[in-house]
Amino acid sequence: MALLETKKLTKAFGGLAAVSEVDVSVNAGEILGLIGPNGAGKTTFFNLISGLYRPTQGEIHFKDKAVQGFHGYQMAQVGIARTFQNIRLLSNLSVLDNVLLGSFTRGKTGLWGAILKGRRVRNEEQRLRKESLEQLTLVGLQDYASHLAGALSYGQQRKLEIARALALFPEILLLDEPTAGMNAEEVEEIMALVRHLKSLNKTVIIIEHNMHLVMNLCERIVVFDHGLKIADAVPEKIQANPQVIEAYLGKGGKHD
């Protein structure tokens, strides 16, 4: 049984379908890549399965439960967390506090508990802080916990976003262009991190334009073009797929 499955998933804006009747199945523990030209529908698909958008039609099943129409916080609660193309950190807060913001969604403190600061609340805060530090250690930022997020390098900020998503303890982690703007060494670090997450039984879905990463990291690749899924196979078959080559190069075989 698939961990995540979409059936005829569609999102239209006005009369334009950004995603059209897409069927995708994601297996537990898999590293799945999503690729396609700019505007192909990849991020819209992410926005649907993370609850940022509601589908025009179609179904989303997570652990065999229908979750289409769930809001983002509900998707996070069931076990789906994500990062974004554009960094969304609170630059004036510390690195640790940025991760804590993610982890607090798992807290059980109510309004009065937060005000009165009883023993249970203090214990919960200590637990969340400890867990947040563990996520920072996982991405290699433990020594920067007290630094302002805005003072980190670009690559470090990308890692901090991943740590914040991991603080939700998701079963599926959605990474939207996690290596955009990174140098080759930083890309290799992200690849190593994703492989480590797989060893921890995380399922990872990645949108990427870095073909070195996609072909060497992803176990399976889904290709989008003009809102449609045009291919779904292992990297070797994707590289030789005529539809994929045409989507990237055009019928004349040359870049625009």
WOPEPE-V94223 format. One line per field, one symbol per residue. ss: DSSP state (a for helix, b for strand, c for the rest). phi: phi as a letter, one per 40 degrees, with the letter a starting at -180 (. if undefined). psi: psi as a letter, one per 20 degrees, with the letter a starting at -180 (. if undefined). Layout:
BEGIN
ss->???
phi->???
psi->???
END
This chain:
BEGIN
ss->cccbbbbbbbbbbccbbbbbbbbbbbccccbbbbbccccccaaaaaaaacccccccbbbbbbccbbcccccaaaaaaacbbbcccccccccccbaaaaaaaaaaaaccccaaaaaaccaaaaaaaaaaaaaaaaaaaacccaaacccbaaaccaaaaaaaaaaaaacccccbbbbbcccccccaaaaaaaaaaaaaaaacccbbbbbcccaaaaaaaccbbbbbbccbbbbbbcaaaaaccaaaaaaaaccccccc
phi->.ccbabbfcbbbbgcbccbbfcbbbbccgcbbbbbicdgchccccdcccbgcbbccahbbbbfgbcbcgccdcccccchbbabbdccbbcccbcdccccddccccccbccdcccccfccccccccccccccccccccdcgbccbdcccdccccdccccccccccccccfccbbbbcfcbdgcccccccccccccccccccgcbbbbcabccccdcbbccabbbbafgbcbaaacdccccbccccccccbgccgbcc
psi->pqgppqokppopocjpohpolpopppqpjqopqprrrpjijghggghgiijhqpqhrrqppoljppjpiqrghhghhikoqrrrgppmqnhjrrgghhhhhghiiirjpaghghghlrghghhghgghgghhhhhhhhjkjhijhiqphiiqrghhhghhhggghhiilqhppooolijpjqrhghghggghgghhhgijkqpppppqiohggghigphqpppqpliqoiqorqgghghjphhgghhhirhijqq.
END
